[in-house]
């Protein structure tokens, strides 16, 4: 018998502190998510602790990756205890 256990996810938050639109991709997990963030807005999402948030910025019609962040570094305070256990 095969028993599927739900994957443990953490709640993460990211804010676009730039004055540019950003494309944000959530990778290194079963499903790929991609969304657009306008300047000074934030997104709250659930992800695996091993997931990676890739942040792309547009400059002169060119999309460039500007950062890669581990979702563990973006987790909400309530999930910090879960990661420690």
mmCIF file as gemmi writes it, N, C-alpha and C atoms, coordinates in Angstrom:
data_model
loop_
_atom_site.group_PDB
_atom_site.id
_atom_site.type_symbol
_atom_site.label_atom_id
_atom_site.label_alt_id
_atom_site.label_comp_id
_atom_site.label_asym_id
_atom_site.label_entity_id
_atom_site.label_seq_id
_atom_site.pdbx_PDB_ins_code
_atom_site.Cartn_x
_atom_site.Cartn_y
_atom_site.Cartn_z
_atom_site.occupancy
_atom_site.B_iso_or_equiv
_atom_site.pdbx_formal_charge
_atom_site.auth_seq_id
_atom_site.auth_asym_id
_atom_site.pdbx_PDB_model_num
ATOM 1 N N . UNK Axp A 1 ? 0.848 -1.18 0 1 0 ? 1 A 1
ATOM 2 C CA . UNK Axp A 1 ? 0 0 0 1 0 ? 1 A 1
ATOM 3 C C . UNK Axp A 1 ? 0.891 1.239 0 1 0 ? 1 A 1
ATOM 4 N N . UNK Axp A 2 ? 0.559 2.171 -0.863 1 0 ? 2 A 1
ATOM 5 C CA . UNK Axp A 2 ? 1.308 3.419 -0.956 1 0 ? 2 A 1
ATOM 6 C C . UNK Axp A 2 ? 0.539 4.511 -0.236 1 0 ? 2 A 1
ATOM 7 N N . UNK Axp A 3 ? 1.188 5.166 0.717 1 0 ? 3 A 1
ATOM 8 C CA . UNK Axp A 3 ? 0.562 6.26 1.465 1 0 ? 3 A 1
ATOM 9 C C . UNK Axp A 3 ? 1.289 7.543 1.115 1 0 ? 3 A 1
ATOM 10 N N . UNK Axp A 4 ? 0.549 8.507 0.618 1 0 ? 4 A 1
ATOM 11 C CA . UNK Axp A 4 ? 1.13 9.8 0.284 1 0 ? 4 A 1
ATOM 12 C C . UNK Axp A 4 ? 0.961 10.754 1.449 1 0 ? 4 A 1
ATOM 13 N N . UNK Axp A 5 ? 2.06 11.267 1.96 1 0 ? 5 A 1
ATOM 14 C CA . UNK Axp A 5 ? 2.02 12.255 3.019 1 0 ? 5 A 1
ATOM 15 C C . UNK Axp A 5 ? 2.088 13.638 2.395 1 0 ? 5 A 1
ATOM 16 N N . UNK Axp A 6 ? 1.32 14.587 2.91 1 0 ? 6 A 1
ATOM 17 C CA . UNK Axp A 6 ? 1.412 15.935 2.351 1 0 ? 6 A 1
ATOM 18 C C . UNK Axp A 6 ? 2.79 16.53 2.614 1 0 ? 6 A 1
ATOM 19 N N . UNK Axp A 7 ? 3.277 17.289 1.666 1 0 ? 7 A 1
ATOM 20 C CA . UNK Axp A 7 ? 4.575 17.934 1.83 1 0 ? 7 A 1
ATOM 21 C C . UNK Axp A 7 ? 4.443 19.104 2.79 1 0 ? 7 A 1
ATOM 22 N N . UNK Axp A 8 ? 5.422 19.274 3.656 1 0 ? 8 A 1
ATOM 23 C CA . UNK Axp A 8 ? 5.405 20.378 4.605 1 0 ? 8 A 1
ATOM 24 C C . UNK Axp A 8 ? 5.824 21.656 3.885 1 0 ? 8 A 1
ATOM 25 N N . UNK Axp A 9 ? 4.969 22.654 3.961 1 0 ? 9 A 1
ATOM 26 C CA . UNK Axp A 9 ? 5.281 23.925 3.314 1 0 ? 9 A 1
ATOM 27 C C . UNK Axp A 9 ? 5.422 25.014 4.371 1 0 ? 9 A 1
ATOM 28 N N . UNK Axp A 10 ? 6.049 26.089 3.964 1 0 ? 10 A 1
ATOM 29 C CA . UNK Axp A 10 ? 6.196 27.249 4.842 1 0 ? 10 A 1
ATOM 30 C C . UNK Axp A 10 ? 5.549 28.447 4.155 1 0 ? 10 A 1
ATOM 31 N N . UNK Axp A 11 ? 5.121 29.4 4.948 1 0 ? 11 A 1
ATOM 32 C CA . UNK Axp A 11 ? 4.542 30.626 4.416 1 0 ? 11 A 1
ATOM 33 C C . UNK Axp A 11 ? 5.655 31.652 4.257 1 0 ? 11 A 1
ATOM 34 N N . UNK Axp A 12 ? 5.768 32.192 3.046 1 0 ? 12 A 1
ATOM 35 C CA . UNK Axp A 12 ? 6.859 33.117 2.721 1 0 ? 12 A 1
ATOM 36 C C . UNK Axp A 12 ? 6.29 34.466 2.28 1 0 ? 12 A 1
ATOM 37 N N . UNK Axp A 13 ? 7.113 35.481 2.414 1 0 ? 13 A 1
ATOM 38 C CA . UNK Axp A 13 ? 6.725 36.831 2.001 1 0 ? 13 A 1
ATOM 39 C C . UNK Axp A 13 ? 7.89 37.487 1.284 1 0 ? 13 A 1
ATOM 40 N N . UNK Axp A 14 ? 7.569 38.126 0.159 1 0 ? 14 A 1
ATOM 41 C CA . UNK Axp A 14 ? 8.58 38.885 -0.585 1 0 ? 14 A 1
ATOM 42 C C . UNK Axp A 14 ? 7.972 40.21 -1.02 1 0 ? 14 A 1
ATOM 43 N N . UNK Axp A 15 ? 8.73 41.285 -0.87 1 0 ? 15 A 1
ATOM 44 C CA . UNK Axp A 15 ? 8.279 42.621 -1.272 1 0 ? 15 A 1
ATOM 45 C C . UNK Axp A 15 ? 9.229 43.172 -2.328 1 0 ? 15 A 1
ATOM 46 N N . UNK Axp A 16 ? 8.636 43.738 -3.367 1 0 ? 16 A 1
ATOM 47 C CA . UNK Axp A 16 ? 9.403 44.385 -4.424 1 0 ? 16 A 1
ATOM 48 C C . UNK Axp A 16 ? 9.72 45.807 -3.971 1 0 ? 16 A 1
ATOM 49 N N . UNK Axp A 17 ? 10.934 46.037 -3.527 1 0 ? 17 A 1
ATOM 50 C CA . UNK Axp A 17 ? 11.344 47.345 -3.016 1 0 ? 17 A 1
ATOM 51 C C . UNK Axp A 17 ? 11.965 48.227 -4.103 1 0 ? 17 A 1
ATOM 52 N N . UNK Axp A 18 ? 11.919 47.768 -5.341 1 0 ? 18 A 1
ATOM 53 C CA . UNK Axp A 18 ? 12.492 48.554 -6.433 1 0 ? 18 A 1
ATOM 54 C C . UNK Axp A 18 ? 11.419 49.449 -7.051 1 0 ? 18 A 1
ATOM 55 N N . UNK Axp A 19 ? 11.821 50.252 -8.01 1 0 ? 19 A 1
ATOM 56 C CA . UNK Axp A 19 ? 10.859 51.078 -8.743 1 0 ? 19 A 1
ATOM 57 C C . UNK Axp A 19 ? 10.58 50.465 -10.114 1 0 ? 19 A 1
ATOM 58 N N . UNK Axp A 20 ? 10.865 49.174 -10.281 1 0 ? 20 A 1
ATOM 59 C CA . UNK Axp A 20 ? 10.663 48.453 -11.533 1 0 ? 20 A 1
ATOM 60 C C . UNK Axp A 20 ? 9.718 47.275 -11.323 1 0 ? 20 A 1
ATOM 61 N N . UNK Axp A 21 ? 9.061 46.869 -12.416 1 0 ? 21 A 1
ATOM 62 C CA . UNK Axp A 21 ? 8.28 45.64 -12.374 1 0 ? 21 A 1
ATOM 63 C C . UNK Axp A 21 ? 9.237 44.463 -12.252 1 0 ? 21 A 1
ATOM 64 N N . UNK Axp A 22 ? 8.819 43.444 -11.512 1 0 ? 22 A 1
ATOM 65 C CA . UNK Axp A 22 ? 9.628 42.239 -11.368 1 0 ? 22 A 1
ATOM 66 C C . UNK Axp A 22 ? 8.8 41.022 -11.761 1 0 ? 22 A 1
ATOM 67 N N . UNK Axp A 23 ? 9.451 40.074 -12.403 1 0 ? 23 A 1
ATOM 68 C CA . UNK Axp A 23 ? 8.872 38.753 -12.642 1 0 ? 23 A 1
ATOM 69 C C . UNK Axp A 23 ? 9.473 37.854 -11.58 1 0 ? 23 A 1
ATOM 70 N N . UNK Axp A 24 ? 8.632 37.174 -10.823 1 0 ? 24 A 1
ATOM 71 C CA . UNK Axp A 24 ? 9.076 36.345 -9.717 1 0 ? 24 A 1
ATOM 72 C C . UNK Axp A 24 ? 8.685 34.9 -10.025 1 0 ? 24 A 1
ATOM 73 N N . UNK Axp A 25 ? 9.67 33.997 -9.993 1 0 ? 25 A 1
ATOM 74 C CA . UNK Axp A 25 ? 9.431 32.584 -10.276 1 0 ? 25 A 1
ATOM 75 C C . UNK Axp A 25 ? 9.786 31.753 -9.058 1 0 ? 25 A 1
ATOM 76 N N . UNK Axp A 26 ? 8.899 30.854 -8.702 1 0 ? 26 A 1
ATOM 77 C CA . UNK Axp A 26 ? 9.134 29.93 -7.595 1 0 ? 26 A 1
ATOM 78 C C . UNK Axp A 26 ? 9.542 28.596 -8.197 1 0 ? 26 A 1
ATOM 79 N N . UNK Axp A 27 ? 10.796 28.192 -7.946 1 0 ? 27 A 1
ATOM 80 C CA . UNK Axp A 27 ? 11.337 26.978 -8.568 1 0 ? 27 A 1
ATOM 81 C C . UNK Axp A 27 ? 11.793 25.993 -7.5 1 0 ? 27 A 1
ATOM 82 N N . UNK Axp A 28 ? 12.283 24.843 -7.964 1 0 ? 28 A 1
ATOM 83 C CA . UNK Axp A 28 ? 12.803 23.778 -7.106 1 0 ? 28 A 1
ATOM 84 C C . UNK Axp A 28 ? 11.71 23.18 -6.225 1 0 ? 28 A 1
ATOM 85 N N . UNK Axp A 29 ? 10.529 23.047 -6.825 1 0 ? 29 A 1
ATOM 86 C CA . UNK Axp A 29 ? 9.422 22.37 -6.161 1 0 ? 29 A 1
ATOM 87 C C . UNK Axp A 29 ? 8.56 21.741 -7.247 1 0 ? 29 A 1
ATOM 88 N N . UNK Axp A 30 ? 7.594 20.882 -6.883 1 0 ? 30 A 1
ATOM 89 C CA . UNK Axp A 30 ? 6.846 20.145 -7.913 1 0 ? 30 A 1
ATOM 90 C C . UNK Axp A 30 ? 6.15 21.027 -8.951 1 0 ? 30 A 1
ATOM 91 N N . UNK Axp A 31 ? 5.61 22.169 -8.546 1 0 ? 31 A 1
ATOM 92 C CA . UNK Axp A 31 ? 4.929 23.047 -9.487 1 0 ? 31 A 1
ATOM 93 C C . UNK Axp A 31 ? 5.685 24.361 -9.612 1 0 ? 31 A 1
ATOM 94 N N . UNK Axp A 32 ? 5.784 24.85 -10.832 1 0 ? 32 A 1
ATOM 95 C CA . UNK Axp A 32 ? 6.431 26.129 -11.084 1 0 ? 32 A 1
ATOM 96 C C . UNK Axp A 32 ? 5.381 27.23 -11.026 1 0 ? 32 A 1
ATOM 97 N N . UNK Axp A 33 ? 5.649 28.28 -10.276 1 0 ? 33 A 1
ATOM 98 C CA . UNK Axp A 33 ? 4.769 29.439 -10.209 1 0 ? 33 A 1
ATOM 99 C C . UNK Axp A 33 ? 5.53 30.647 -10.722 1 0 ? 33 A 1
ATOM 100 N N . UNK Axp A 34 ? 4.807 31.507 -11.435 1 0 ? 34 A 1
ATOM 101 C CA . UNK Axp A 34 ? 5.412 32.717 -11.96 1 0 ? 34 A 1
ATOM 102 C C . UNK Axp A 34 ? 4.384 33.837 -11.865 1 0 ? 34 A 1
ATOM 103 N N . UNK Axp A 35 ? 4.805 34.986 -11.369 1 0 ? 35 A 1
ATOM 104 C CA . UNK Axp A 35 ? 3.887 36.111 -11.255 1 0 ? 35 A 1
ATOM 105 C C . UNK Axp A 35 ? 4.649 37.418 -11.381 1 0 ? 35 A 1
ATOM 106 N N . UNK Axp A 36 ? 3.902 38.486 -11.636 1 0 ? 36 A 1
ATOM 107 C CA . UNK Axp A 36 ? 4.477 39.814 -11.799 1 0 ? 36 A 1
ATOM 108 C C . UNK Axp A 36 ? 4.2 40.638 -10.563 1 0 ? 36 A 1
ATOM 109 N N . UNK Axp A 37 ? 5.22 41.332 -10.096 1 0 ? 37 A 1
ATOM 110 C CA . UNK Axp A 37 ? 5.072 42.218 -8.939 1 0 ? 37 A 1
ATOM 111 C C . UNK Axp A 37 ? 5.341 43.648 -9.375 1 0 ? 37 A 1
ATOM 112 N N . UNK Axp A 38 ? 4.414 44.531 -9.051 1 0 ? 38 A 1
ATOM 113 C CA . UNK Axp A 38 ? 4.636 45.937 -9.35 1 0 ? 38 A 1
ATOM 114 C C . UNK Axp A 38 ? 5.445 46.554 -8.209 1 0 ? 38 A 1
ATOM 115 N N . UNK Axp A 39 ? 6.055 47.698 -8.43 1 0 ? 39 A 1
ATOM 116 C CA . UNK Axp A 39 ? 6.896 48.309 -7.393 1 0 ? 39 A 1
ATOM 117 C C . UNK Axp A 39 ? 6.15 48.514 -6.078 1 0 ? 39 A 1
ATOM 118 N N . UNK Axp A 40 ? 6.851 48.251 -4.975 1 0 ? 40 A 1
ATOM 119 C CA . UNK Axp A 40 ? 6.35 48.431 -3.609 1 0 ? 40 A 1
ATOM 120 C C . UNK Axp A 40 ? 5.146 47.571 -3.256 1 0 ? 40 A 1
ATOM 121 N N . UNK Axp A 41 ? 4.98 46.44 -3.915 1 0 ? 41 A 1
ATOM 122 C CA . UNK Axp A 41 ? 3.94 45.481 -3.552 1 0 ? 41 A 1
ATOM 123 C C . UNK Axp A 41 ? 4.609 44.192 -3.09 1 0 ? 41 A 1
ATOM 124 N N . UNK Axp A 42 ? 3.84 43.386 -2.364 1 0 ? 42 A 1
ATOM 125 C CA . UNK Axp A 42 ? 4.391 42.141 -1.837 1 0 ? 42 A 1
ATOM 126 C C . UNK Axp A 42 ? 3.512 40.975 -2.218 1 0 ? 42 A 1
ATOM 127 N N . UNK Axp A 43 ? 4.093 39.798 -2.103 1 0 ? 43 A 1
ATOM 128 C CA . UNK Axp A 43 ? 3.378 38.562 -2.352 1 0 ? 43 A 1
ATOM 129 C C . UNK Axp A 43 ? 3.63 37.641 -1.158 1 0 ? 43 A 1
ATOM 130 N N . UNK Axp A 44 ? 2.595 36.941 -0.732 1 0 ? 44 A 1
ATOM 131 C CA . UNK Axp A 44 ? 2.681 35.947 0.332 1 0 ? 44 A 1
ATOM 132 C C . UNK Axp A 44 ? 2.292 34.615 -0.293 1 0 ? 44 A 1
ATOM 133 N N . UNK Axp A 45 ? 3.107 33.588 -0.078 1 0 ? 45 A 1
ATOM 134 C CA . UNK Axp A 45 ? 2.877 32.311 -0.737 1 0 ? 45 A 1
ATOM 135 C C . UNK Axp A 45 ? 3.374 31.175 0.138 1 0 ? 45 A 1
ATOM 136 N N . UNK Axp A 46 ? 2.9 29.973 -0.146 1 0 ? 46 A 1
ATOM 137 C CA . UNK Axp A 46 ? 3.368 28.757 0.512 1 0 ? 46 A 1
ATOM 138 C C . UNK Axp A 46 ? 4.326 28.049 -0.423 1 0 ? 46 A 1
ATOM 139 N N . UNK Axp A 47 ? 5.412 27.526 0.147 1 0 ? 47 A 1
ATOM 140 C CA . UNK Axp A 47 ? 6.419 26.838 -0.658 1 0 ? 47 A 1
ATOM 141 C C . UNK Axp A 47 ? 7.12 25.795 0.193 1 0 ? 47 A 1
ATOM 142 N N . UNK Axp A 48 ? 7.792 24.886 -0.485 1 0 ? 48 A 1
ATOM 143 C CA . UNK Axp A 48 ? 8.652 23.94 0.228 1 0 ? 48 A 1
ATOM 144 C C . UNK Axp A 48 ? 9.849 24.694 0.793 1 0 ? 48 A 1
ATOM 145 N N . UNK Axp A 49 ? 10.387 24.278 1.917 1 0 ? 49 A 1
ATOM 146 C CA . UNK Axp A 49 ? 11.556 24.965 2.482 1 0 ? 49 A 1
ATOM 147 C C . UNK Axp A 49 ? 12.756 24.975 1.536 1 0 ? 49 A 1
ATOM 148 N N . UNK Axp A 50 ? 12.824 24.017 0.623 1 0 ? 50 A 1
ATOM 149 C CA . UNK Axp A 50 ? 13.943 23.955 -0.317 1 0 ? 50 A 1
ATOM 150 C C . UNK Axp A 50 ? 13.684 24.739 -1.603 1 0 ? 50 A 1
ATOM 151 N N . UNK Axp A 51 ? 12.526 25.345 -1.726 1 0 ? 51 A 1
ATOM 152 C CA . UNK Axp A 51 ? 12.194 26.09 -2.94 1 0 ? 51 A 1
ATOM 153 C C . UNK Axp A 51 ? 13.068 27.342 -3.064 1 0 ? 51 A 1
ATOM 154 N N . UNK Axp A 52 ? 13.19 27.81 -4.291 1 0 ? 52 A 1
ATOM 155 C CA . UNK Axp A 52 ? 14.005 28.987 -4.582 1 0 ? 52 A 1
ATOM 156 C C . UNK Axp A 52 ? 13.132 30.017 -5.291 1 0 ? 52 A 1
ATOM 157 N N . UNK Axp A 53 ? 13.231 31.258 -4.858 1 0 ? 53 A 1
ATOM 158 C CA . UNK Axp A 53 ? 12.527 32.352 -5.501 1 0 ? 53 A 1
ATOM 159 C C . UNK Axp A 53 ? 13.512 33.075 -6.415 1 0 ? 53 A 1
ATOM 160 N N . UNK Axp A 54 ? 13.216 33.062 -7.704 1 0 ? 54 A 1
ATOM 161 C CA . UNK Axp A 54 ? 14.067 33.755 -8.677 1 0 ? 54 A 1
ATOM 162 C C . UNK Axp A 54 ? 13.391 35.069 -9.037 1 0 ? 54 A 1
ATOM 163 N N . UNK Axp A 55 ? 14.138 36.15 -8.992 1 0 ? 55 A 1
ATOM 164 C CA . UNK Axp A 55 ? 13.592 37.476 -9.234 1 0 ? 55 A 1
ATOM 165 C C . UNK Axp A 55 ? 14.248 38.047 -10.49 1 0 ? 55 A 1
ATOM 166 N N . UNK Axp A 56 ? 13.405 38.422 -11.441 1 0 ? 56 A 1
ATOM 167 C CA . UNK Axp A 56 ? 13.877 38.981 -12.708 1 0 ? 56 A 1
ATOM 168 C C . UNK Axp A 56 ? 13.379 40.423 -12.826 1 0 ? 56 A 1
ATOM 169 N N . UNK Axp A 57 ? 14.233 41.281 -13.378 1 0 ? 57 A 1
ATOM 170 C CA . UNK Axp A 57 ? 13.863 42.676 -13.612 1 0 ? 57 A 1
ATOM 171 C C . UNK Axp A 57 ? 14.029 42.976 -15.095 1 0 ? 57 A 1
ATOM 172 N N . UNK Axp A 58 ? 13.197 43.892 -15.572 1 0 ? 58 A 1
ATOM 173 C CA . UNK Axp A 58 ? 13.279 44.32 -16.968 1 0 ? 58 A 1
ATOM 174 C C . UNK Axp A 58 ? 14.047 45.62 -17.062 1 0 ? 58 A 1
ATOM 175 N N . UNK Axp A 59 ? 14.965 45.667 -17.994 1 0 ? 59 A 1
ATOM 176 C CA . UNK Axp A 59 ? 15.664 46.906 -18.316 1 0 ? 59 A 1
ATOM 177 C C . UNK Axp A 59 ? 15.854 46.969 -19.811 1 0 ? 59 A 1
ATOM 178 N N . UNK Axp A 60 ? 15.305 47.986 -20.427 1 0 ? 60 A 1
ATOM 179 C CA . UNK Axp A 60 ? 15.469 48.212 -21.865 1 0 ? 60 A 1
ATOM 180 C C . UNK Axp A 60 ? 15.114 46.96 -22.67 1 0 ? 60 A 1
ATOM 181 N N . UNK Axp A 61 ? 13.928 46.433 -22.424 1 0 ? 61 A 1
ATOM 182 C CA . UNK Axp A 61 ? 13.386 45.276 -23.146 1 0 ? 61 A 1
ATOM 183 C C . UNK Axp A 61 ? 14.202 43.999 -22.94 1 0 ? 61 A 1
ATOM 184 N N . UNK Axp A 62 ? 14.976 43.933 -21.887 1 0 ? 62 A 1
ATOM 185 C CA . UNK Axp A 62 ? 15.754 42.74 -21.568 1 0 ? 62 A 1
ATOM 186 C C . UNK Axp A 62 ? 15.418 42.289 -20.148 1 0 ? 62 A 1
ATOM 187 N N . UNK Axp A 63 ? 15.074 41.012 -20.006 1 0 ? 63 A 1
ATOM 188 C CA . UNK Axp A 63 ? 14.793 40.477 -18.682 1 0 ? 63 A 1
ATOM 189 C C . UNK Axp A 63 ? 16.077 39.866 -18.138 1 0 ? 63 A 1
ATOM 190 N N . UNK Axp A 64 ? 16.489 40.322 -16.961 1 0 ? 64 A 1
ATOM 191 C CA . UNK Axp A 64 ? 17.72 39.826 -16.34 1 0 ? 64 A 1
ATOM 192 C C . UNK Axp A 64 ? 17.406 39.316 -14.941 1 0 ? 64 A 1
ATOM 193 N N . UNK Axp A 65 ? 18.034 38.193 -14.571 1 0 ? 65 A 1
ATOM 194 C CA . UNK Axp A 65 ? 17.849 37.705 -13.209 1 0 ? 65 A 1
ATOM 195 C C . UNK Axp A 65 ? 18.632 38.616 -12.269 1 0 ? 65 A 1
ATOM 196 N N . UNK Axp A 66 ? 17.956 39.074 -11.232 1 0 ? 66 A 1
ATOM 197 C CA . UNK Axp A 66 ? 18.627 39.978 -10.307 1 0 ? 66 A 1
ATOM 198 C C . UNK Axp A 66 ? 18.921 39.328 -8.97 1 0 ? 66 A 1
ATOM 199 N N . UNK Axp A 67 ? 18.215 38.234 -8.653 1 0 ? 67 A 1
ATOM 200 C CA . UNK Axp A 67 ? 18.479 37.585 -7.367 1 0 ? 67 A 1
ATOM 201 C C . UNK Axp A 67 ? 17.868 36.202 -7.338 1 0 ? 67 A 1
ATOM 202 N N . UNK Axp A 68 ? 18.433 35.348 -6.49 1 0 ? 68 A 1
ATOM 203 C CA . UNK Axp A 68 ? 17.881 34.025 -6.167 1 0 ? 68 A 1
ATOM 204 C C . UNK Axp A 68 ? 17.877 33.915 -4.654 1 0 ? 68 A 1
ATOM 205 N N . UNK Axp A 69 ? 16.705 33.663 -4.09 1 0 ? 69 A 1
ATOM 206 C CA . UNK Axp A 69 ? 16.574 33.598 -2.636 1 0 ? 69 A 1
ATOM 207 C C . UNK Axp A 69 ? 15.99 32.258 -2.22 1 0 ? 69 A 1
ATOM 208 N N . UNK Axp A 70 ? 16.566 31.646 -1.202 1 0 ? 70 A 1
ATOM 209 C CA . UNK Axp A 70 ? 15.969 30.437 -0.63 1 0 ? 70 A 1
ATOM 210 C C . UNK Axp A 70 ? 14.702 30.837 0.116 1 0 ? 70 A 1
ATOM 211 N N . UNK Axp A 71 ? 13.654 30.07 -0.061 1 0 ? 71 A 1
ATOM 212 C CA . UNK Axp A 71 ? 12.398 30.399 0.598 1 0 ? 71 A 1
ATOM 213 C C . UNK Axp A 71 ? 12.522 30.347 2.122 1 0 ? 71 A 1
ATOM 214 N N . UNK Axp A 72 ? 13.46 29.563 2.634 1 0 ? 72 A 1
ATOM 215 C CA . UNK Axp A 72 ? 13.678 29.547 4.082 1 0 ? 72 A 1
ATOM 216 C C . UNK Axp A 72 ? 14.004 30.932 4.603 1 0 ? 72 A 1
ATOM 217 N N . UNK Axp A 73 ? 14.699 31.729 3.801 1 0 ? 73 A 1
ATOM 218 C CA . UNK Axp A 73 ? 15.066 33.079 4.251 1 0 ? 73 A 1
ATOM 219 C C . UNK Axp A 73 ? 13.896 34.053 4.168 1 0 ? 73 A 1
ATOM 220 N N . UNK Axp A 74 ? 12.795 33.648 3.527 1 0 ? 74 A 1
ATOM 221 C CA . UNK Axp A 74 ? 11.63 34.514 3.378 1 0 ? 74 A 1
ATOM 222 C C . UNK Axp A 74 ? 10.46 34.073 4.245 1 0 ? 74 A 1
ATOM 223 N N . UNK Axp A 75 ? 10.67 33.063 5.101 1 0 ? 75 A 1
ATOM 224 C CA . UNK Axp A 75 ? 9.54 32.493 5.828 1 0 ? 75 A 1
ATOM 225 C C . UNK Axp A 75 ? 9.051 33.412 6.936 1 0 ? 75 A 1
ATOM 226 N N . UNK Axp A 76 ? 7.757 33.286 7.204 1 0 ? 76 A 1
ATOM 227 C CA . UNK Axp A 76 ? 7.109 34.054 8.259 1 0 ? 76 A 1
ATOM 228 C C . UNK Axp A 76 ? 7.602 33.569 9.61 1 0 ? 76 A 1
ATOM 229 N N . UNK Axp A 77 ? 7.509 34.407 10.597 1 0 ? 77 A 1
ATOM 230 C CA . UNK Axp A 77 ? 7.992 34.086 11.948 1 0 ? 77 A 1
ATOM 231 C C . UNK Axp A 77 ? 7.352 32.812 12.494 1 0 ? 77 A 1
ATOM 232 N N . UNK Axp A 78 ? 6.074 32.591 12.202 1 0 ? 78 A 1
ATOM 233 C CA . UNK Axp A 78 ? 5.382 31.412 12.737 1 0 ? 78 A 1
ATOM 234 C C . UNK Axp A 78 ? 5.958 30.107 12.205 1 0 ? 78 A 1
ATOM 235 N N . UNK Axp A 79 ? 6.605 30.157 11.035 1 0 ? 79 A 1
ATOM 236 C CA . UNK Axp A 79 ? 7.18 28.948 10.447 1 0 ? 79 A 1
ATOM 237 C C . UNK Axp A 79 ? 8.634 28.734 10.834 1 0 ? 79 A 1
ATOM 238 N N . UNK Axp A 80 ? 9.26 29.688 11.487 1 0 ? 80 A 1
ATOM 239 C CA . UNK Axp A 80 ? 10.658 29.54 11.878 1 0 ? 80 A 1
ATOM 240 C C . UNK Axp A 80 ? 10.807 28.374 12.838 1 0 ? 80 A 1
ATOM 241 N N . UNK Axp A 81 ? 9.867 28.197 13.763 1 0 ? 81 A 1
ATOM 242 C CA . UNK Axp A 81 ? 9.921 27.088 14.725 1 0 ? 81 A 1
ATOM 243 C C . UNK Axp A 81 ? 9.796 25.759 14.009 1 0 ? 81 A 1
ATOM 244 N N . UNK Axp A 82 ? 8.98 25.69 12.931 1 0 ? 82 A 1
ATOM 245 C CA . UNK Axp A 82 ? 8.836 24.448 12.18 1 0 ? 82 A 1
ATOM 246 C C . UNK Axp A 82 ? 10.148 24.042 11.52 1 0 ? 82 A 1
ATOM 247 N N . UNK Axp A 83 ? 10.879 25.007 11.016 1 0 ? 83 A 1
ATOM 248 C CA . UNK Axp A 83 ? 12.152 24.694 10.368 1 0 ? 83 A 1
ATOM 249 C C . UNK Axp A 83 ? 13.196 24.233 11.373 1 0 ? 83 A 1
ATOM 250 N N . UNK Axp A 84 ? 13.111 24.722 12.58 1 0 ? 84 A 1
ATOM 251 C CA . UNK Axp A 84 ? 14.089 24.364 13.616 1 0 ? 84 A 1
ATOM 252 C C . UNK Axp A 84 ? 13.871 22.933 14.114 1 0 ? 84 A 1
ATOM 253 N N . UNK Axp A 85 ? 12.638 22.43 13.993 1 0 ? 85 A 1
ATOM 254 C CA . UNK Axp A 85 ? 12.35 21.088 14.53 1 0 ? 85 A 1
ATOM 255 C C . UNK Axp A 85 ? 12.654 19.997 13.546 1 0 ? 85 A 1
